[in-house]
Structure formats: structure tokens, C-alpha cells
Amino acid sequence: MPPKNSKHIIPADSVKNTVINTTQSKDTLTIPSLFQNSLLKTKDTSTKIHSTKYDYWVAGILFLSFILFTWLYVSNRKRLNQIVKGFFIPRVANQLKREEFSFTNRVSVFLWILFVLSLTLFFSELLSYFNIPPPSGNKAVSYLIIALFIAITYLIKVIIIKVFGYIFQTNKEASEYILMIYLYGNTLALILLPIVIAIVFVKQISPSIFIYTGICTIVIFILARIIRGIIIGYSSIRFSLFYLFLYLCALEILPFVIMVKLFLLRTN
């Protein structure tokens, strides 16, 4: 036991020989960084807002189209099924004709609105896909121009058919063919809607698949409508083959040829 008044003295050599290492190890300073030879160079470290260039009006139109389809399916499912069947089954089409189904019908009105919305949006995507200059520099304005063109074209076609029916005393056949135009347009609207949605939102699949699917669908519908018109003309005793040929050339074949010609001119 040490004495009471004694002090514990640390040997001088132990303090002198104790070195506190305050520097980093040599090996940590010589190891090169893994990112020194990277091709990624820092240019600006400031925070920036990332914005995506997207046409939100397209999503708005598709949303409106989806609401129209949902409302029609929920509130008028029976009539909607009847319209689609009328495109494939002539007996159902004749039943609709007996029920005096026309453009003034509520279901037909909303289906035609859906048809114009879907077809216009498909044509807008078609112009963008083939790098064809749109009617206007603003895409929304171009959409309105195309929509008005489609609506006015079909309106003029219906008026001319009614005038021809009155002049040539074929009102029954004219009304039947106008009904076919309604049925084909309404059914085409239901088919084009998912195609347009796929073109806009599906990015994992090449858009050319949906573009050419839509083109083939429209061509098939036009040809089927022409064939149906020929059948209606042949089945009528009062309908002259000359008038039928004149109508098909003036209102079906000629507009289709003009559209194809304009498309080829714009692409070149």
C-alpha cells in the first residue's frame, strides 16, 4: 500500500513516446475514386424542376370519350348491343329500321359524338406518326379543324343522300342507307376508342402496330359500307344501276381517293 501523501507519477518516457495519430492512413489517400474516369461530368448542381412535354388535352378527350362510353353502356346497354349487332346481322338492322332508329335518337347522338372524337384523335396521331404537317401549328386547333371537317363531311353526305332519294323517288332506300352509315359509324367508334388509347398510352409496343390496325379497320368499314350500299341498290326495283354507280363514285369512292391523294402529297 503506497504512502498516504505520495503522488502517482507517470514516467516521462511513456508520455514522450506516446504519439497521437491525427492524420489519415496513407492507403486511404492513395486509392483512386471509382468515378474519376466516368464519362458523366457534372455541369450544374443547382436544383431544377423536371417538366414533361405532354398534350394533356389528349388525355382530356380520351377521358370524355370514356365517360360517354361508360354512360351509354350503363344506361342503354340493350340498345348499344343492338346497334353493334346491326352492323353484323342484317335482321337486327331491319328491326332498327322498323323502330325508326335515326340520328335524333339519344344513343345515336352520343355515339356519333364518340365517333367524331375517336376518329379525329386517330387522324391527329396519324399525322404525327407520319410527320405530316397539321392544319395548324397548335395541336388543339388542328384537332378542332379535323373534327369540324369530319362532322361537316358526314352531314353533307346525309343531306345529299336525302336529296337523291327525293329526286329519284327512292326515299326508302335512302333512309336504309343512312341507317347503315349510322350503324357503321357507331360501331367504328367503339372499335377505334381502345386503338387510340393504346396509341397514346402504350409505350412498350411500337405505335406502328396500332396505327396500321386502325387504318385497316377504317378501310374494312368503308368497303363493307360500299358493299352494303350495292346490296341495298340491287334489292330495289326502283333503284337504277346508273344512279347507284353515280352515287358510289360521287360520295364513297371519290372522297376516299381524294383523302389518299392528299395524304400522299403531304407525306412527300
Secondary structure, DSSP 8 states (H G I E B T S, - for coil): ---TT------HHHHHT-----S--HHHHHS--TTTT-S------S---------HHHHHHHHHHHHHHHHHHHHSHHHHHHHHHHHH-HHHHHHHHHTT--TTSHHHHHHHHHHHHHHHHHHHHHHHHTT---SSSSHHHHHHHHHHHHHHHHHHHHHHHHHHHHHTT-HHHHHHHHHHHHHHHHHHHHHHHHHHHHHHH--SS-HHHHHHHHHHHHHHHHHHHHHHHHHHHHT-SS--HHHHHHHIIIIIIHHHHHHHHHHHHHH-
